[in-house]
Amino acid sequence: MLKPNPLLPVVVLAALFTALFHHQSLGLNLFLFESLFMIWIMVSGQFRWKGFLPVILGSGLLLSAIFTLITHSVFVYILNIGSLFLFTGLLIYQEARSVLTSAGLAFMNLILAQARLLNTISTARMRNRNVGNYLKRGSIFLIPLLIIMVFVMIYRISNPVFDRVVGNLAETIGNALNSLFENVDFMILLTFFFGVLVSSFLLLRDQFKALINNDISFSDDLIRKRKAIVRFTRFNALKNEIRAAVFLVLMLNVILLVLNGIDIYWVWFNFEWQGQYLKQFVHEGTWFLILSILISIAIVLYFFRANINFYSRNKTLKILSYIWLFQNGILAVSVAIRNFWYIYYYALAYKRIGVIIFLMMTVFFLYSVYVKVRKQKTSMYLLRTNALFLYCLLLVSSLFNWDSIIARYNFSHADRSFLHLNFLVMLSDKTLPVLDVPVETLKQMDAVQTKQFPMDTDRNGRSVLLTPDEYHTRIEIRKSEFIKRWESMGFLSWNLPEYLAYRRLKQ
């Protein structure tokens, strides 16, 4: 029985990739490509909807693929490509217990798959000989050709007549090649080449045993390692470490208690906005939170390592650690309230939404450390659970049409929040119907804005903010360009939000 040639599926999938993506924008083509790939691997028995991680990553890939058509944002496309990356790693080893294992296998496969592709091509038969033999024969002439080119360059520099002869010859050859290939679309060759790389990554999957063995061997639960002889000095050192840890965490709790008390009084209940710009107000708290959380996690993980988890007199340290983690949670709430005031007075923007997502991840991270200490879990448990939660959080966050949400919110709250027209005019084309506000309405909003917010000026005292007329003109230009672009696109670039925007603008 003949062994199937692995090169054939790669070429077929690369040809499909070329047909879908050549001279097309991302849209329906990506959904079709990933749907056909999913159908193929399920029909061929390469994937089973069995187990927690396969269901999560398989559903994540399908969901993100669908929402590339529904939301059509850079965020969802990044998550979709990331989901396909993780899913390919899962196909290599479907019993993986962590998305980190899948990510590691996928990363290694980026290299191993291309090496396997080259090996497959070199061992392919042509006229009863391996292609590799022809490549080796061709490579024999590579060094002589390089030497010849070096000497031609030297002779051209040293002899003007020889330089003109070679120049004329090169021009003649160049013109002939241009005439020969003037009707050749090199972009289709480039698209096919990229399709081959993608297809080999998806289909020529190789296992990396070291990562798989690590995934099999790691445990979520700490195991006490008993020693045959427990020396008095070792026991005394453990007691001293506990005392030092209790003193450190106690003092850190006191310091953080003072800080949280100030934030609760000033930020939670007595904040007064006096026209100041709140960017520093939020960002300082966010960076402090990041630093505090990292240090907190490092301290807790250091003290609750190995057998100290099983020490009978660690109860005080555990309680203080729980309080420390809880206080860091209070700090996260303080940053959330700072961000709320920032949004309240300066409206929505990408980074302010990013702060919300980051805080959600932070709170879960603190909770997972609490579980690790309370239930005597390993550091690998922290990495596994937080990596999976981060993936799910980013996946869900990518499903929202944030551009439209930002535009609608900012215009509807222009009576109290800063309306940054310079920012809004740069939002994606799918929001153009929302951004298309009558100039009279914009001028009414601008009158309110001028009273509430100071005018930003450059060194010459000129405003750096768009006027209502300037904003309206730029939106009109963008509308015209978008309609022309949409009408010239092929159906493979279709997506729902831009289609709806086109219909509304045409009406």
KAQUI-V908149 format. One record per run of one state. SS is the DSSP state (hx for helix, st for strand, lp for the rest). FROM is the first residue (numbers start at 0). TO is the last residue. Records with the same first field share a line. If there is no record, write none. Layout:
SS->FROM-TO  FROM-TO
This chain:
lp->0-4  21-26  43-50  70-72  92-97  122-123  126-127  158-158  181-184  203-207  217-219  221-230  269-277  303-304  310-313  346-348  374-375  377-377  398-400  412-419  424-427  435-437  452-455  457-461  463-466  488-489  493-494  506-506
hx->5-20  27-42  51-69  73-91  98-121  130-157  159-180  185-202  208-216  231-268  278-302  305-309  314-345  349-373  378-397  401-411  420-423  428-434  438-451  467-487  490-492  495-505
st->124-125  128-129  220-220  376-376  456-456  462-462
